[in-house]
Amino acid sequence: MAEKAKKQKKIMSYQRRKSLYGYGFIGLWMMGTIMFFLIPLIKSLIYSLSDVKVSPGSIDTKFSGLKNYIYALNEDQYYTEYLGKALLETLWKTPLILIFSLFIAVILNQKFKGRTLARAIFFLPVIIATGPVFRIISNDMDRTGGVGGTQFSTMFSTDLIGELMQFLGIYGLSDKMNDMISAVADNIFGIVWSSGIQIIIFLAALQNIHPSVREAAEVEGATAWEFFWKITFPYVMPFILANFIYTVIDSFTSPMNQVMKRILEMKSEWSFGYASAMAWIYFAIVLAVIGVVSLLVSKLIYYEVE
């Protein structure tokens, strides 16, 4: 009985040590979350509801209610204009990124020579996707110290799509249609640049398809088109929602986003209260968009229950 009690005590002490290790790791995470996320978040909310005066060594706040919010929505024409552009750009760019990511993932999942190199090339933007690099490649040279008007690549700066449409004899399109086609063509590189993580997630989903499933489909005489819609697409559907949320957040926080530029501009002018109000409005809109679309998408996703 005494030996059994000693063994149980050792087991309990070992489990207690493991619990303490776990609490230790969680404690470090909690400290970082409180210090670098929750406290700044609360301060930002307080600033957004106050008139903030910055003096050497101190920040004075005076409660002003919704004054900053009302000014941002009703009087600041730049903020509302940029906000509408950001929402519209995200609306049409997100589906294109998801479709392109799935298409490339299906290709990279095939067996061919140089597959590893191809995967590395498509994932490379994730590693070097810093603000200055993206601005240089996107021909935004003025913000990176380059000479105004200098083009990094003429491939995306000339009206190649318009000239191609004229060459093919495509005329009579409406101005909105022309603008839409031009916008998509001008942002081809940005779409490719923003698809690295999504390709990896879709690729991980495709690799979960067991080879026996493909063999069974081939025995039944299924074509590649039927295999994609009947097997491949249902497998990746649960990952569409995750990729959608990531794509929306990545688009709203892009270094090229004009709303973010406007908020940082006000912050650099020491207008902490007004910048915080704009940030909170932006956060609420992004959260609402993600919530509504996630609810709609989740109803379309089929989860297989084993």
Disulfide bonds with the S-S distance in Angstrom:
none
